[in-house]
Amino acid sequence: MKKRITLWILVLTLGLTACGQRGEMPPEEAPPALEVQAPEQSGESVRLSRQIMSEEELEYTNREDCSNGFVLAEREEDGALFLEFTRPDAPDFSLRISQDLTEALAEYQGRTMTLERVETPNGTLYDWYVSAGYGGLVSGYSMPFWVDFTGDGQPELAWLRHGSGTGFHESVCTVYNISGQGEIIPLVEPWEEMADSITVEPQDWEDGYIRSLVTDCQGQTYTAWQWVQEEAWRDCSYWPGKSGWASLEIDQERCTLEAVMLFGLEVPHMFGAYMGGLRTELAYDAEQGAIIRSGPIAVSVDEKLER
C-alpha cells in the first residue's frame, strides 16, 4: 500500500512540473534604444554664443565721438575670449578685459599690470562692463579715458562710470597710474563740500511750487523754486549731503574733471525733485598726490514754470 502511495505522489509531482514548464512565458525582449540627437546649432547661433558684445555695440563704441581715442575689438587667444582696447597714438598700450568682465590687464611701456576693481556703494565690486551709451540711458556708461591729470607728460588711464534712473544719476571715476605700476590715484569726491557751501531756507508755497532762499558761501542769494504739493511744503527741509543726482565729466583738453550735483529740499514720500545745481572743478594736486576740488562752487537755480 505504501509503495502505491509513494508511486502516486511521484507521478503527481512529475505531472505538475511538466505543466509548470509548459506554462512559462518567454522572457520579454528589451525595446530598441532610442537614438537622441542633439539639436543642430547654426553657425550664426554658435558665433553669437561666443560674443561678449554685439557687432552693433562694437561699431557704436568705435565711433569717433564715442571711442575717446581708443579702438575696441573682441579677440580670442588659446580658446579664451576677451575685449581689447588699443590706441593708434600709443602702439605699446593695450587693455584686455576678460570675458566675464572681472579682470583688466593693462600693458604699457613694457610693463604689465592688473588693474584693481573698486567698490560699489553697497560694498560689491564694479566689473569691467563696457558701454559707450549704445541703447540709451538703460545701458549706462562705462568707458576708459586717456588723460594726463598729473601734468608730467605721461598719460593716466581713467575709467568713468555713469548710472541713471528717474531723478537719479551716479558717477564713479577711477584713475590708474599706468606710467607707474597701475596703482589708483586718489580722487576726493566733492559732494559733501559742495552741499555744505549753501544754505536753503523754505519761505512760502506758490502755485504748486515752494519758494526758497538759497545763499552761497560768498553771501550771494538766489530765489529757487521746487515743485511740491501744498500739504507737504511745510515738512520740507534741506539736508546738506550728497544728493541723488551727482555727475563727473572728464575734460580731456584741460585734463580736469567737472563735478555737477543737483540740490533740492527733502520732500516726504518723494524722491528726485530738485531746485538747482552746484558745479565745480577737480584737478590733480601734487602736494596731496590726489585729485581734489580746485575751483569755486558755482550755483544755479531753477525758475518757476508758468502754468
Phi, psi and omega per residue, in radians:
M1 nan -0.777 3.135
K2 -1.090 -0.638 -3.139
K3 -1.119 -0.674 3.137
R4 -1.148 -0.747 3.139
I5 -1.086 -0.761 3.133
T6 -1.078 -0.711 -3.135
L7 -1.132 -0.740 3.136
W8 -1.131 -0.696 3.099
I9 -1.072 -0.726 -3.132
L10 -1.130 -0.752 3.134
V11 -1.122 -0.778 -3.129
L12 -1.076 -0.713 3.134
T13 -1.106 -0.785 -3.139
L14 -1.116 -0.660 -3.138
G15 -1.151 -0.765 3.116
L16 -1.103 -0.695 3.130
T17 -1.087 -0.731 -3.135
A18 -1.147 -0.685 3.118
C19 -1.130 -0.703 3.128
G20 -1.093 -0.683 3.141
Q21 -1.165 -0.661 -3.132
R22 -1.230 -0.427 -3.085
G23 -1.560 -0.052 -3.122
E24 -1.179 2.466 3.070
M25 -1.631 2.460 3.101
P26 -1.150 2.563 -3.139
P27 -1.057 2.481 3.137
E28 -1.269 2.465 3.083
E29 -1.429 2.391 3.122
A30 -1.166 2.384 3.120
P31 -1.113 2.603 -3.130
P32 -1.086 2.455 -3.121
A33 -1.144 2.383 3.114
L34 -1.365 2.377 3.090
E35 -1.554 1.989 3.137
V36 -1.721 2.104 -3.129
Q37 -1.846 2.288 3.096
A38 -1.167 2.461 3.128
P39 -1.085 2.391 -3.132
E40 -1.278 2.357 3.074
Q41 -1.672 2.318 3.093
S42 -1.246 2.799 3.101
G43 -1.025 -0.594 -3.132
E44 -1.170 -0.763 -3.115
S45 -1.196 -0.650 3.075
V46 -1.101 -0.731 -3.122
R47 -1.123 -0.741 -3.124
L48 -1.158 -0.620 -3.141
S49 -1.195 -0.249 -3.141
R50 -1.829 0.348 3.129
Q51 -1.855 2.502 2.990
I52 -1.604 -0.768 3.086
M53 -2.193 2.617 3.099
S54 -1.276 2.838 3.114
E55 -1.086 -0.596 3.128
E56 -1.165 -0.718 3.114
E57 -1.123 -0.761 3.128
L58 -1.087 -0.774 3.141
E59 -1.078 -0.750 3.141
Y60 -1.135 -0.759 -3.105
T61 -1.122 -0.533 -3.119
N62 -1.531 0.041 3.039
R63 -1.079 2.576 -3.068
E64 -1.019 -0.627 -3.106
D65 -1.471 0.040 -3.121
C66 -2.144 -0.390 -2.895
S67 -1.404 -0.311 -3.048
N68 1.016 0.479 3.113
G69 1.525 0.009 3.130
F70 -1.660 2.829 2.966
V71 -2.085 2.154 -3.105
L72 -1.879 2.309 3.112
A73 -2.431 2.720 3.040
E74 -1.821 2.208 -3.053
R75 -2.248 2.904 3.096
E76 -2.356 2.337 -3.136
E77 -2.495 2.173 -3.099
D78 0.942 0.674 3.103
G79 1.412 -0.006 -3.117
A80 -1.859 2.282 3.086
L81 -1.510 2.590 3.039
F82 -2.765 2.756 2.992
L83 -1.640 2.490 -3.140
E84 -2.337 2.158 2.990
F85 -1.658 2.318 2.998
T86 -2.290 2.982 3.121
R87 -2.366 2.261 3.096
P88 -1.069 -0.529 -3.107
D89 -1.531 0.010 3.102
A90 -2.500 1.348 -3.028
P91 -1.096 -0.288 3.127
D92 -1.650 0.186 3.133
F93 -1.851 2.460 2.930
S94 -2.685 2.626 3.082
L95 -2.301 1.991 -3.111
R96 -1.828 2.299 3.140
I97 -2.059 2.222 -3.064
S98 -1.148 2.815 -3.081
Q99 -1.064 -0.607 3.132
D100 -1.506 0.090 3.034
L101 1.105 0.454 -3.131
T102 -1.861 -0.171 -3.119
E103 -2.318 2.449 3.072
A104 -2.272 2.126 -3.103
L105 -2.032 2.051 -3.123
A106 -1.826 2.466 3.022
E107 -2.174 2.266 -3.132
Y108 -2.785 2.304 3.113
Q109 0.918 0.696 3.082
G110 1.425 0.002 3.127
R111 -1.848 2.555 3.066
T112 -2.054 2.291 -3.077
M113 -2.493 2.468 3.049
T114 -1.603 2.183 -3.096
L115 -1.465 2.364 -3.090
E116 -1.315 2.395 3.023
R117 -1.421 2.615 -3.113
V118 -1.966 2.802 -3.060
E119 -1.410 2.537 2.988
T120 -1.445 2.940 3.116
P121 -1.008 -0.458 -3.132
N122 -1.648 0.167 3.011
G123 1.651 -0.139 3.046
T124 -1.423 -3.127 -3.119
L125 -1.864 2.405 3.008
Y126 -1.150 2.459 3.005
D127 -1.617 -3.053 -3.084
W128 -1.777 0.736 3.049
Y129 -0.989 2.378 -3.107
V130 -1.991 2.190 3.068
S131 -2.734 2.230 3.040
A132 -1.714 0.267 3.120
G133 1.738 0.169 3.105
Y134 -1.104 2.237 -3.110
G135 1.682 0.015 3.091
G136 1.566 -2.914 -3.041
L137 -1.100 -0.491 -3.092
V138 -1.116 -0.417 -3.123
S139 -1.456 -0.211 -3.109
G140 1.253 -2.996 3.118
Y141 -2.456 2.328 -3.129
S142 -2.781 1.739 -3.008
M143 -2.548 2.705 3.063
P144 -1.506 2.737 3.044
F145 -2.321 2.678 -3.088
W146 -2.091 1.711 -2.967
V147 -2.421 2.402 3.058
D148 -1.562 1.366 -3.139
F149 -1.159 -0.647 -3.022
T150 -1.397 -0.247 3.106
G151 1.286 0.359 -3.135
D152 -1.700 0.157 3.136
G153 1.491 -0.062 3.122
Q154 -1.975 2.401 -3.074
P155 -1.319 2.663 2.897
E156 -1.867 2.681 3.078
L157 -1.785 1.985 3.110
A158 -1.825 2.490 3.055
W159 -2.084 2.083 -3.072
L160 -1.939 2.255 3.122
R161 -2.114 2.400 3.030
H162 -2.185 2.465 2.979
G163 -2.344 2.409 -3.039
S164 -2.359 2.744 3.039
G165 -2.762 -2.930 3.132
T166 -1.199 1.944 -3.127
G167 1.223 0.254 -3.054
F168 -2.289 2.446 3.034
H169 -2.693 2.285 -3.126
E170 -2.291 2.285 3.096
S171 -2.124 2.466 3.055
V172 -2.347 2.178 3.121
C173 -2.104 2.204 3.110
T174 -2.097 2.265 -3.070
V175 -1.993 2.196 -3.103
Y176 -1.926 2.367 3.111
N177 -1.513 1.416 -3.089
I178 -1.339 -0.187 3.016
S179 -1.389 -0.163 3.063
G180 -1.912 -2.045 -3.117
Q181 -1.963 0.251 3.114
G182 1.475 0.196 -3.130
E183 -1.204 2.742 -3.128
I184 -1.422 2.295 3.023
I185 -1.510 2.154 -3.082
P186 -1.030 2.470 3.055
L187 -2.204 2.048 -3.114
V188 -1.571 1.876 -3.120
E189 -1.188 2.433 -2.995
P190 -1.691 0.174 -2.915
W191 -1.055 -0.807 -3.127
E192 -1.139 -0.720 3.131
E193 -1.104 -0.690 3.115
M194 -1.138 -0.784 -3.123
A195 -1.139 -0.602 -3.139
D196 -1.295 -0.216 -3.047
S197 -1.379 -0.116 -3.118
I198 -2.279 2.786 2.916
T199 -2.105 2.589 -3.130
V200 -2.276 2.120 -3.128
E201 -2.043 1.927 3.046
P202 -1.104 2.362 -3.076
Q203 -2.035 -0.825 -3.070
D204 -2.837 2.935 3.086
W205 -1.984 2.254 -3.111
E206 -2.438 2.124 2.997
D207 0.865 0.773 3.085
G208 1.589 -0.007 -3.106
Y209 -2.197 2.586 2.990
I210 -1.685 2.233 3.131
R211 -1.624 2.276 -3.104
S212 -2.274 2.663 3.048
L213 -1.779 2.080 -3.140
V214 -1.857 2.280 3.133
T215 -2.153 2.212 -3.139
D216 -1.562 -3.123 -3.056
C217 -1.222 -0.224 3.088
Q218 -1.648 0.007 -3.139
G219 1.533 0.029 3.116
Q220 -1.333 2.456 -3.080
T221 -1.955 2.675 -3.128
Y222 -2.448 2.593 2.999
T223 -1.774 2.110 -3.071
A224 -2.103 2.635 -3.087
W225 -2.184 2.402 3.100
Q226 -2.410 2.293 -3.136
W227 -1.179 2.351 3.098
V228 -2.851 2.626 3.092
Q229 -1.264 2.553 -3.018
E230 -1.037 -0.704 -3.078
E231 -1.218 -0.211 -3.088
A232 -1.845 -0.209 -2.922
W233 -1.163 -0.522 3.141
R234 -1.261 -0.279 3.115
D235 -1.653 0.058 -3.124
C236 -1.446 2.580 3.115
S237 -2.668 2.810 3.133
Y238 -1.737 2.208 3.066
W239 -1.920 2.029 -3.051
P240 -1.376 1.340 3.103
G241 -2.546 -3.101 3.137
K242 -1.111 2.253 3.140
S243 -1.517 -3.112 -3.135
G244 -1.382 -0.089 -3.129
W245 -2.223 1.726 -3.096
A246 -2.393 2.118 -2.993
S247 -2.210 2.467 3.001
L248 -2.032 2.359 3.058
E249 -2.269 2.512 -3.106
I250 -1.712 2.209 3.027
D251 -1.663 1.772 -3.040
Q252 -1.238 -0.444 3.134
E253 -1.333 -0.738 -3.105
R254 -1.604 -0.126 3.134
C255 1.012 0.802 3.116
T256 -2.348 3.062 3.016
L257 -2.095 2.562 3.033
E258 -1.909 2.257 3.119
A259 -1.908 2.244 3.120
V260 -2.249 2.243 3.096
M261 -2.324 2.249 3.037
L262 -1.388 2.633 3.113
F263 -2.368 2.765 3.130
G264 -3.031 3.107 3.100
L265 -1.420 2.561 3.015
E266 -1.354 2.177 -3.101
V267 -1.957 2.259 3.122
P268 -0.974 2.302 3.063
H269 1.074 0.520 3.138
M270 -2.554 2.474 -3.141
F271 -2.378 2.554 3.033
G272 1.552 0.376 3.074
A273 -1.859 2.325 -3.058
Y274 -2.348 2.829 3.128
M275 -2.157 -0.060 -3.133
G276 3.092 -3.011 -3.104
G277 -2.410 2.720 3.069
L278 -2.115 2.431 -3.056
R279 -2.402 2.411 3.063
T280 -2.686 3.104 -3.072
E281 -2.105 2.549 3.073
L282 -2.075 2.478 3.107
A283 -2.582 2.874 -3.130
Y284 -1.306 2.357 3.075
D285 -1.999 2.009 -3.038
A286 -1.140 -0.614 -3.127
E287 -1.133 -0.721 -3.135
Q288 -1.544 -0.246 -3.105
G289 1.092 0.599 -3.066
A290 -2.590 2.848 3.042
I291 -1.628 2.083 -3.032
I292 -2.331 3.020 3.076
R293 -1.122 2.280 -3.058
S294 -2.176 -0.044 -3.085
G295 -2.325 3.004 3.099
P296 -1.195 2.880 3.112
I297 -1.769 2.007 -3.123
A298 -1.632 2.519 -3.101
V299 -2.000 2.399 2.974
S300 -2.324 2.563 -3.098
V301 -2.224 2.755 3.139
D302 -1.534 2.519 3.060
E303 -1.502 2.740 3.069
K304 -1.347 2.251 3.119
L305 -1.383 2.323 3.117
E306 -1.330 2.412 -3.126
R307 -1.844 nan nan
